[in-house]
Amino acid sequence: MSDFEIYLPLGFQHITDINGYDHILFVIALCAIYRLKDWKKVALLVTAFTVGHSITLALATLNLITYSTQLVELLIPVTIVLTCIINFFHQSTQYSYEIEKPSVFRYPMAVIFGLIHGMGFSNYLRSLLGKEQSIWQPLLAFNIGLELGQLLIVLVILMISSFMLDILRVKKHDWNLVLSGIVAGMALMLIKEAEFWVSQ
């Protein structure tokens, strides 16, 4: 079995692992204002996030950047809360059948926040690599696995959102507030429990 075949499922499993749900929360927050009909916008948004985390994942795995693990673990839930706050002020389209208006600001935000998440991913990847001679194939495979996992999470969330909006007739703005509020609450708990505060 090649390195690619080994590390691709490991990337997929890492992003979908419920024990590391902070990254899952961010993906949910990122697409909370959208529904299934907006899948093209969401796919671009997730790709922007992937670009961001791919950069720092590569740099950190190659030991070209150093950082405080505890600080990164604190900043990840901070990015989640900030995304939810942005969601709270989002003006949803009036009717559920309308395509969500694009927000240019969300794409650079996804890239910037992706840079932070990439450092979080790198801790796990470095522990897997051990003394691998070449890391490029494992790095690429792991990134693709992460992307596939993210897209699966997005698909599930968009399907749930479409069910709430189309079948149960929940208002788009109300659903956004509920979903973003739940995610923000969970992220605030992660901030409160972060090891960063213990080390200070």
Protein Blocks (a to p, Z undefined) as FASTA:
>chain_A
ZZklmmmmmmmmmmmpmklmmlmmmmmmmmmmpcfklmmmmmmmmmmmmmmmmmmmmmmm
nopaccdfklmmmmmmmmmmmmmmmmmmpccdfbfkbccdddfklmmmmmmmmmmmmmmm
mmmmmmmnmmafblklmmmmmmmmmmmmmmmmmmmmmmmmmmmmmmnopafklmmmmmmm
mmmmmmmmmmmmpmklmmZZ
